[in-house]
Amino acid sequence: MSENNTMEIKIFNNLLYTIVIVMILFMVFSVLEQCISSCIDVRQGMYLSQGDMKNICIGMKKNEIFSSFGSPVIYSLFESNVCYYVYYHMYGNKILNHQILKLTFDLDDILIRIND
């Protein structure tokens, strides 16, 4: 066997070795990414318990509600008298719990409608 053939075989073996290492690293990172994304516990927004929601009554003033439960997560862009308390709990890719409470106020900032 000539020296050129031996050199080509070494280059080919090194290239093959590099490709195998890259493939193994790709598989390891793919598995790690799946484990990490499926194990993250995310709680986002303002959670209101059933007791909290029972304390919100038609006729309450906006500032009463905001001082008791904090500022809402979202204010409507199209209706200045509407706000939303939004909450969701995700574990990995699954939503375990979600809650949307829509409050509508009149022009005097008095609560006139509750939608949950």
N, C-alpha and C positions, 0 to 999 in steps of 0.2 A: 504494500500500500504506500502511496506517495505521501509526501509531507503535506501537499495541498488537500488531499482527501482527509487526512487526520485533522487538519485545521478546520475544514468544513464540518466534520462530525462534531468537533468541540463547540463550534459556534452554534450548530443546530441543537446540541444537548443543552447549552446555556440558554438558548432561546426557549426551548421546550420547558426547561426548569423554571424560567421566569414566568411563562404563561401559566403553568400549574400553580405557582405561588400566588399570582394575581387572582386566579380563579378561587383559590382557597380563601384568600383575604376577602374577596367579594362575598362569598357565601357566609363567612363569619360575620361580616358587617350587616348583611341582610338579616341574619338571625337575631343579632343584637338589636337592630332597629325595630324588628317585630316585637321583641320582648319589652323594649323600652316604651314603645307607643301603646302597647296593650296594658301596661302596668301603671300609667299615669292617672292619678285621681285629680279631676278638675272640678272645682265648685266656683261658679261664676254668677255674679249678680247679687240681688238682695232676697234672701229667703224669708218668707213670711209664713209662720205657722198658722194652723186653723184658728188658734186663739187670737193671733194677731189680726187675722182677717175678720174675725167676729167683732173686733174692736173698731173697725172702720165702718162708720155708719153714714147713711145718706143724711145730709144736713150739716156735716162737719165742715169746718173751715180748712182750706188748703194748708195754712201754716200749722194747724193742729196736727194734721196727718204727717206733714214733713218733719215736725219736731219730734213726733213719737216714733216714726219709722225711718227717718232719714230721707234724703232726696231720692226721687225716683231715678231709675237707670236711664230711661229714655223720655224725652219730651217730644210730642208730635210736631213735625215740621209744618203740617197743614192745618192743625187745629191747636191754637195756643192754649186752649183750656183742657187739653187731654195729656195725661202722662201715664207711664207704664212702669210697674215694678216687675222686673224679669229675673228669673233664676233658672239655672240648669246645673245638673250634677252629672258629669261624665266620668266613666272609668274606662280607660282605653278608648275604643271606638264606640262604646255603647252609652246611650243617654239613660241614666238610671232614674232621673227625676227632672221634671221641668215645670215651670209655673210662670204664667203671665197674668198679671192683674192690671186691668185698664181702668183708670179713674177719670171721670169726666166732671168738670166743674162748670158752674155758670159764670156770668160776667162779674159777679161779686165774690168769686173764689169759694163758693159753697158747693160741696160734693152733691151731684145730682144723679150720677149713675156709676154702678160698679159692675164690671164684666170680668169674670175669671174663667 
